[in-house]
Amino acid sequence: MSLQRFQTGEDGDGASLIGKSAGAGDAHYLAAVRMFVAEEQRHARLLERVLAEAGATTIAGHWTDSMFVFVRRAFGLRLELMTLMVAEVVALRYYRALRDGAPHFLLRDVGRRILNDEERHVPFHIARLRQGLGPLPRAVRVAVAGAWWVLMLGATLVVAVGHAGALRRLALSPVQFTADVALLFRPVVKAVLGPAERDVRKRTTAKFLPGKRVFRSRSGRGR
């Protein structure tokens, strides 16, 4: 069941992310990460209640979540955040579909609540990633962006195929889901890996704004 797999993905202790964040030596960031993990766990509880109302149970795990967790934990904080960002952007489109297309009010309400949180998580992670990756040389940022796109497309295709039935019931084809996630991901990559400050100074016509909102209004298509 689609919701069961997303519930599993939300239901983690965040120990790896918290541990790596603690090693970064920024107490304010660590506190914010703890709040982020707590919100993700709240999402898992919300989805668990929805499943219970439907007479379904949670599942212990799924191979897609296990693979995602392995990639996240394999290296340092930056890669974990980049992998996590892919999941956040995929979740934006999935929960929007749930909010807009679910047949039951409870499902739509839970989709709305989780989506509201996810829309705040994305700029939070962008800010940290920009701080860590923005100063890299342009050639390195281009390479990182390419690898990040490959990771995103691979993860999105896995979700689109694995959740195809649920997406169609939400009036969203797997192809459209994949295209929408790519549209959401593009400004994220630009915000994190766009021109560094020294590049902007060299190109005085550049109009890159690090603080630009990634997503339009919550009722707009741009989410």
N, C-alpha and C positions, 0 to 999 in steps of 0.2 A: 504494500500500500504506500502511496506517495507520501502521505503525511507522516507515516511511521518512520520513513527514511529521513525526512527533514527533522523530525523530532530527535532522532538519534544524533544527527549532526549538531543540533543546538545543545545537546545534553552532555557537556564535558566539564571537567573541573578547572580547565584553563591552567593547570599547573605548569606546563611547559612555557606558555606565554608569560605567565606571571614571573616564573623563575628567570627567564631571559630579560624581562623588563626590569627586574630587580638588579640584575647585573649591569644595566645601563647607567645606574647611579643617579637617576632622576626620580626623586621621591614623588613629585607631583604627577609625573607620567605613570609611575607605578600605581598610584592611587586611582588614576583614571582608568588604567587597564583593569584593575580589580572591579571597578564599577561596570566596565564593559562586559566582563565575564559574568557578573551577577545578572546583567540584563539578558545575556544569552541563555543563562540557566532559567530565567523567568519565562523566556520564550518556550523552552522545553516543557515547563510545567503547564503553560497555556495549551500547547499542542497535546500534551498528555490528557488534559481534561476534555479536550475535543474528542480525542480517540475514545475515552471512557464513555462519553455521551453517545458515541456511535456504536458502543459495544465492542470496541476493538482494544487490543492491548499494545503496549510499546514493544519494540524488538530490541534484543541485546546489542545488535550491531548489523552493519552491512558492509560488503567488501568495498563499496565506493567510499564510504566514510573512513574505513580503515586505511585505504590508500591515501586519502586526503590528509589524514592525521600523520601518516608516515612522512609524507613530503614536508608538511609543516614543521615537524620536529627534527628533521634530518640535519638542518644547518642552524644558522644564527637567527637573530631577531628579525633582520631585514627580510630574509626569505620567508620566515614564518608570517610576517605581516603581508608580504606580497601574495602568498598563497591564500591567506585569510581574506584579503581584499577580493580575490576572485570569487570566493564563496559569498562574500557580502553582496557583490554586484549581481550574481546569479539569484541570490535571495531577494533582492529588490524586485526583480521581474516576476519571480514566482509568487511572492506575497501580494504583489499588485494584482496578479491574475486571480489569486484567491479572494482578495478584497472585492474585485469587480465582477467575478464570474461565479463564485460559489453559490449553490442553490439555497443554502441555509443561512439565516441571519448570524448564527453563532460563528460559523466559519468565516463569513465576511468580516465580522467584528474582530475576530482574532487576527485575520490577515491585516486589517487596518492597524491594529495596535503594534504588531510586529514590524510592519512596514514603517511606521512612524519612528520606531527606534533605529531601524536599519538605515534610514535616511540621515540620521545623526552620526552613525558609526562610520560611514564612508568618509566624510570630511575629517573626522578624528584621525583615521588611519592615514589619509592623504598627508596631513600635516606632519606626522612623524616620518613617513617615508620620504617626503620632500626634504626634510631636514637631513636625512641620512644619505639619500641618493642624488639630490639636486646638485651638490658640489662636484660630482664625478665629471671627468672629461666627457665632451660631447660624444666621442666615438664609443665610449663605454656605455653611456646612457642609451645610445641607439641600439647597441647589442642587448642590453638588459630589456629594453622595450620589446624587441623582437621575441626574446625568450618568454617574456611575460604574456605576450599575445598568444603564443603557442600554448602555454599553460592554460590560459583562459578559454581558448577555443576547444581544447581537449576536454576540459572539465564541463564546459557548457554542452558539448555534444553528448557526453555521458549522461548528463541530466536530461537533455532533450529526448534522447532515445529511451532511457530508463523510466522516465515519467511521461512518456508520450500519451498514454491513455488518460491520465489525470489532466494533462494540459488540454487535450481536446475537449474533455468535459467542462473545462473552464473557458471554452471558446477560444483557445489559443493553439495554433498548430506548432509542432516542434520546430519547423523552419522559421516561423515568425518569432518564436521564443529565442532561438539562437541569434537571429538578426537584431532583436531588441536588446539582448544582453551585450552584443558587440557595440551597439550605439551607446549604451550606458558606460561601457568600459573605456571608450575612446577619450572622453574628457578626463577620466581618472589618470590614464597614462600621461596625458599632456600635463596635468597638474603636478604629477610626481616627477616626470622625467623631461619636461619641457626645458626651454633655454635657461641655463643658469644665469645668475645676475651679471656675471662678466660678459656672457654672450649677449644679453639684452643691451648692455652698454655699448657693445660693438655694433649692434644692429638697432639704431635709434628708432626705426620704424616699427619695431616689434611691439605688439599690444598684449603680450602675455601678462595675465594678472594672477599671481599665486592664490589670492583670496577669492577668486571668482566662484560663485555658487556652481556646483557641479550639476545640480538638478533644478529644474524649474518647479513651479508650484505643484503641490501634491495632487492636483487634479489634472495636471498636464501630461502630455505624452513623454516629455523629456526625462522622466524618471527612469 
